[in-house]
Amino acid sequence: MTAPVRFPRFFVTSPAPCPYLPGRSERKVFTELKGPNADELNDALGRIGFRRSQTVAYRPSCVECTACISVRVVANAFQASSTQKRIWKRNRDLVVSVCKPWSTPEQFELLQRYLAVRHPGGGMAAMDEMDFADMVEHTPVKSYVIEYREPTTDGSQGRLVGACLTDEQGDGLSMIYSFYDPQHETRSGLGTFIILDHIQRAGQVGLPYVYLGYWVEGSERMQYKVRFRPMEKLGRDGWERFEPAEQASAIERAVTARQGANADLPRSGIEGSLKDGVHGAQERYAHT
């Protein structure tokens, strides 16, 4: 292994408002991903809780908070719930294609509709097509866009209803950003289906994990992640599996919190979440 992988230079962002928990601030430690060993470095950092944002790998480094917990689904042991089985059956006719990490106008239009319903006024609201292209195409590692389309009877390309920017790491698939049609006329659970497809896909190619990023208990938009079992979380002593009773309790708390939320507010992430690596994020990673 060469020196750039063994000894990357790390930096820390200035404190900024936390996007997940009101009244708290966040900061991140990060390093650049570049050169011929970018994949190896990204793999190594992914195993200790880093995430990729274009050409940067980062993880939270908050002074007084450890709420962001890295989680991953154990693909070869996954057990779908009854709800997840229904979602899979309802959407398994979708045509799934693995595409090169090139952005398209059709993807961008779908992203805009997704954001307008799921994250109105969020950090990506000002994103234009060039920003989206940067998010998808500025990758120094093995990445692709997985598209989910409606089936057709004549063999033509169907309507795009979901997509996910995905990294293939040495031990799993890392879901960088997913989006989908939030108001489909006949389908529901598309966000969950995309995760289920990644779990199946990882198992088929012998990759043990699907990385879902950070789970933040108390942040409604992050609670969907804890519903996939079995799941591992990263702690001080490395990765450890959620105990079944512990995860069941976390799921129950997530359901209770969701039921108690104001039904008039926009839905904010039962099947999707606010993620880094989006419009404006790169400016935070300045080497100052």
N, C-alpha and C positions, 0 to 999 in steps of 0.2 A: 504494500500500500504506500502510495507516495505521500510526501509531506503535506500537500494541500488538504488531503483527507484526514491525515493523522492530527494535524495541528491547524484547524480552521480558526480564523479570527472571529471572535464574538463581540457583539455590540448590544447596547441596551437603549430602548426608546425612552423618551421623556414620558412622564405620567400623563394619562389622558382619561376622560370619563369612561367608565366600564360600560360596554354595550349590553351587558347581561343583567347586572344587579344595580339598581338605582342607588345613587349616593356613594358609590365606590369608584376608585380609580384603578387603572390597569397600566402595566408596562410590560414590554416583551423583550426577551433576549433573542438575538437573531444572528445569522451568518449568511453569507452569499453561497449560492450553489452555482458553480461554474467549472469549466474545464472538463477534461476527459474522465474524471472520477466523480462527477456530480451525482450519478446514480448511486454509487457506493456510499457517498456521504449522506445522501437523502435517506437511504435504507438505514444506515446506522443511527441517524438522528430520529427517524420515525420510530425506532424501537425504544427511544427514551422520551417520547411524547412531543416531538416537534411536528409541525405541519408546514406544508409548502404554500407560499404565496408568490406565484410567478418565479422569479429567480432567487427567492429568499426562503430559508427555513427558519421558523420562529416557534417559540413557546412562551406562555405566560411566565412572568417573573415578578409577581406583585409582592410588595413588602409585607402587607398584613393580611393577605387573603390567599387561600389555596382552594378556592371553590371550583376552579376549572380542572376537571379530572379527565385524562385521556382514557378513551374506551375503545374496545375492539370486540367484534363478534367472532366467536369461535366457529368457523364455517362448517367444519366436518362434524360438529356435534350439534348444530343448530336444530332447535325444535320450535316449529311454528305454532303460534297460538291459533285458536279457532278463528279469530278475526283475521289474522294474517293468512290463514288458509283460504278464507273466503275472498280476500283481496287478490291472492295469487290466481285463484280459479277465475275470477271476474276479468282479469287483465292478461292472462297468459297467451291470448291470441295476438297480442301486440308483436309487431315485427321489430326485432332488436338488431341493430347494426353497430359494429365497432369501427369508428371512423378516426382518421388522422386528426390531430389537434389543430384543425383549421376552423375558424369561425365562419358562420353563414348568416345571411340576412334572416333566414327562417328561424334559426336558433335565437337570434337577437330579438325578433318579434315575440317569440314565445317567452323569453326572459322578461320582457317589458310587461306582458300580461300577468305573468307570475308575480312580479314585484308590485304591480299596482294593487293586487288583491292581498298578497301575503305580507308585504313589507312596505306599505304606503308611507312615503316621507322618510324612508330609511336612507342609509348611507349610499345605496346604489341608485337612488332615484335620479341623480344627475348623469348617470352613465350613458355615454353615447356609443355608437357602433365601434368606434376606434378603441375606446376603453375596453369593450367586450372582447375585441380581437386581441388586445394585450393580455387580458386575463386568460384566454384560451391558448394563445400561440406562444407566449413567452415562457417556455418551459425548457429547462436543460436536462430533463429526465424523461424516462419512458412514460408517456402520457397518451391518452386518447379520449375522444368524446364518444360516449355510448348514446345512441339515439333510439327512441321508442316511438314507433309509428303505428297508425291505424292500418289494419289489413285492408287490402283491396281485392276485388274479384277479377280484375283484368291484368294483374301483374305490375301495374304502375305503382309509383311511390306514393304511399299514403300520407295522411296528415301527421305532422310531428306533434306529439302530445307530451313528450318528456325528453330530457337529456341530462347527462352527467359528465362532468370533467373528472377523469379518473387517472390516478397514477398507479402503475404496477410496480410494487416494491418486491424485494426479495422474499418476503414472508407474507405478502398479502396485497389486497387492493385498498387503496386509500381514496375515499370519496372526497374530492376537493370541493366541488360545488354541483348541486343538482337543482333542477327546476322543471316545472311541468305545468300543464294546463290546469289552473286552479278552479275553473268553472266548467268543466266538461259536462256535456249534456247527459251522458249516460254512464260515465265512469267515475268512480271515487277511489281514494286510496292510492293514487298514482305515486305519491312520494314514498309510501311504504313499499309499493311494488318495485320501485327502482332499487331500494335497499335489498329486498328479497332476491332480486335478479343478481345483484352483486354477490350475495352470499352463495347462491347456486353456482355462479360463474367461477368464484374463487375455488369452491370445492371441486369443480370439474377439472381445473388445471393444477390441482394439488397445492394451492396456496392456503395456509391454515387460517388466515384472518381477513376480516374486512374492517378497516379503520374508519370510525365515524367521527373522529375529531374529539372535541371536548364536551363532556356532559357537565352541566352546572345545575345542581339541585337548587330549586328556588327560582330558576329562570324558566318560565313557561315554554318559551320557544325551543328549549333544549330537552324537554322531557320525553319526546318521542323516542330518543335514542335508547333509553333504558328498557324499552319494550322488547328488545331482541335478545333471546336467550339461547345458550349461555353467553355471558358477556364477561370480559376481563377488564379490569381497571388498573391503571398504573399508580402505584404508591411508592413510599420511601424504599421499600424492599423489592421493588420490581413489579412485574405484572402478576396479578392474582385474580382468580375467578370470583365473581360475586357469589356468595352463598345463596342458594335458592330462596331461602326465607328472606334474606336481605334484599334481593332483587324484587321479590314479590311485594315486599313492603314499599320499596321505592316506586314500583308501578302503581300501587294503590294510592300513594301520596300524590303522584302525578295525575291520576284520574280524578281524585278529590279536588285538587287545585284547579283542574280544568273545568270541572262542573261548577265550581264556585266563581269562575271568572264571569265578567260582564258579557252576556251574549251579544250585546250590541257592538262590542269592540271588534275590530278586524281580527281574524284568526292570524296567529303569529308564529306558527311553526310546529303544530302537532306532527306534520309530515315533512317539514323543512326547517331551516334555521338560518339565522344571520351568521355568515361566515366571513373570515378574513380572506385576504387575497383578492379583493374586489376593488372597484373604482376608488381611487384616492388612498388605498392602503400602502402602496409602494412609497409614497412620500414620507411615511412615518419611519421608514427604515433608512434614515440618513446617517452617514458615518460622521457624526460630530462629537 
